[in-house]
Amino acid sequence: MARSPHPVDVKLSLAILFLWALAALLGPLLPLHPEAIDLPHILAPPQAGAWLGYDELGRPVLDRLIIGARTSFLVALGVVGTTFVIGTFLGTLSAYLGGIWDHITVRIIDIFMAFPGILLAIALAGLLGPGIGNVVIALGAVGWVGFARLSRAQVLSLKHREHVQAAIVLGTPPLRILLYHLFPLISAPLIVEASFGIASAVIAEAGLSFLGLGIQPPGASWGSMIRDGTRYMLVAPHLVLAPGFALMAVVLSANLLGDRLRDRLDVKSASRSST
């Protein structure tokens, strides 16, 4: 029997990611009241009119979950977009120019690779202070390395191809060679890396917010919702289960989509890339 080109797990992952993006984009347009306090419903379980119950201040969990989806989506979009552009530019330019520029770039990458990225992000977030913008800066400052290593390794193996060498001999400007001759060839592995980057950014933002370094009250983040809910986990488990399940679903979906894209595009793992 012929295998379906779109397995069920891929469809489910795409559906979850679509709902996540939809909640993030349409959240401000919905009649939500994430900061409304209803004292008689403090820690109330899921019920009619409040499908996910209320938190320790009597705020609707579903409304805050949707606002948290927007937070994670904006951070993921900002981090992946920033690291994609910076990392790809530096890695591609380094491999194409070679020489001292490539040596300097590799040494900088090695320095960043020598330290756990999440610890550097925590330190930067602590210095910069809370807020979506600062979270994006902290995560982006350490997240560009993966794109730089991947794009550099790809360009090193492709820049000696005949059509690239022919363009160089004909005097084609370097920027045009990078954009029209090399970038289309390395776009597939970069797209796969971006898929994994989304999952990493979402879990990192939740981790920073859990530690109190991300979004601050009254703003909502899945990480801060989990942190606040752990104090009432025995009497109101829905405070942890709702944001925890949402976080798990998005991260697993992004990772699964990245795996499927890698198999479909026959992309080698970045860990095999030469430096």
Order of alpha helices (4+ residues) and beta strands (2+ residues): alpha-alpha-alpha-alpha-alpha-alpha-alpha-alpha-alpha
